[in-house]
Amino acid sequence: MSEQRSTRPTIQFAGPKADTLFHVPLRTAESFARWNEEVPALFERASRAGDDRSLVLFSALLVEAQLDELLGIWIPRYSKLANRMDLTFSLKLDLLDAMRLIPRLVVRSADCVRDVRNKFAHRLACDHLDQLEAIAPDVCARVKACYVEEHANSVPFPGPPATSLREQFDAVAFTAICGLRCYQTNLHALRKAIDDPEFIEHLVAPIEDAWQRDAQLRTLRNMLPAGGEHDPASMSQPNDPNDPNDGPGA
């Protein structure tokens, strides 16, 4: 990524509490150790990309790789989908967004990186991010909007905010890659809980109990004479001796 690390915020990767299943990432000693072991190397490789085109293309590769890993954790047979040519980067993001698992800030940042990647991939004459201002102003506006949203959910380092489009793209890609990576812990925990047989038993038991009660009630109703007005629910109620309308002489 960009060499000017002072403009990069400490992103919280959080979202509105009721908007998605998880709104903050979970942290464990194991996930923290894996982060320190693997993530810095990813950004070191990105920082060596040099020109803007290489930075954009490599950042998009990193984002899609983290996206595939996240979806693979949640969808047990995701490899059957991932190997399909028609499962595009865009469709993968739509799939993740539709499931409402993680904050949309992360998904939007990833989709912004994909959008910039596409503009570079289809324009050989475009070598610098600043050239997008004239070629695709809507994409530039999207990068800036994502960057502003991220800063609203961050604790900035001391120093000026990012001003160049490269610095802003750098920050958006950072949010996408790290955000997708952070929520792997959440989805690991959720998948483990769902795969536990006890989870299924607790889920199924009240539904089956309700079905059995309904079946018993239907059986009692079927035992009544045609046109009967008795309520099966009240058939087992004892007579009230204090009720003049309830008794042998009623």
Long-range contacts (C-beta under 8 A, 24 or more apart in sequence): 1-43, 1-46, 1-47, 1-55, 1-59, 1-170, 1-173, 1-174, 2-47, 2-166, 2-167, 2-170, 3-47, 4-162, 4-167, 5-157, 6-157, 6-158, 6-159, 6-160, 7-157, 7-159, 7-160, 7-161, 7-162, 7-167, 7-171, 8-157, 8-162, 8-170, 8-171, 8-174, 9-150, 9-151, 9-154, 9-155, 9-156, 9-157, 9-171, 10-154, 10-155, 10-156, 10-157, 11-150, 11-153, 11-154, 11-174, 11-175, 11-178, 11-179, 12-153, 12-154, 12-155, 13-103, 13-105, 13-106, 13-153, 13-175, 13-178, 13-179, 13-182, 13-183, 14-103, 14-105, 14-153, 15-102, 15-103, 15-104, 15-105, 15-106, 15-153, 16-103, 19-100, 19-103, 19-104, 20-100, 20-101, 20-102, 20-103, 20-104, 21-100, 21-101, 21-102, 21-190, 22-101, 22-102, 22-103, 22-183, 22-186, 23-103, 25-179, 25-182, 25-183, 25-185, 25-186, 26-185, 26-186, 26-189, 27-185, 28-185, 31-184, 31-185, 35-181, 39-177, 39-178, 39-181, 42-177, 43-174, 43-177, 46-173, 51-127, 51-128, 52-120, 52-127, 52-128, 52-129, 52-166, 53-120, 53-126, 53-127, 53-128, 55-166, 55-169, 55-170, 56-113, 56-116, 56-117, 56-120, 56-129, 56-169, 57-117, 57-120, 57-121, 59-113, 59-117, 59-169, 59-173, 59-177, 60-89, 60-113, 60-114, 60-116, 60-117, 62-173, 62-177, 63-110, 63-113, 63-114, 63-173, 63-176, 63-177, 63-180, 64-89, 64-92, 64-114, 66-176, 66-177, 66-180, 66-181, 67-92, 67-93, 67-96, 67-110, 67-180, 68-92, 69-180, 69-184, 70-96, 70-102, 70-180, 70-181, 70-183, 70-184, 70-187, 71-95, 71-96, 73-184, 73-187, 73-188, 73-191, 74-99, 74-101, 74-187, 74-190, 74-191, 76-191, 89-114, 89-117, 90-114, 101-183, 101-186, 101-187, 102-179, 102-180, 102-183, 102-186, 103-179, 105-149, 105-150, 105-153, 105-175, 105-179, 106-175, 106-176, 106-179, 106-180, 106-183, 108-146, 108-149, 109-146, 109-150, 109-172, 109-173, 109-175, 109-176, 109-179, 110-176, 110-179, 110-180, 112-142, 112-143, 112-146, 112-172, 112-176, 113-169, 113-172, 113-173, 113-176, 115-139, 115-142, 116-143, 116-169, 129-164, 129-165, 129-166, 129-169, 130-164, 130-165, 130-166, 132-165, 133-165, 140-165, 143-168, 143-169, 143-172, 144-168, 146-172, 146-175, 147-171, 147-172, 150-175
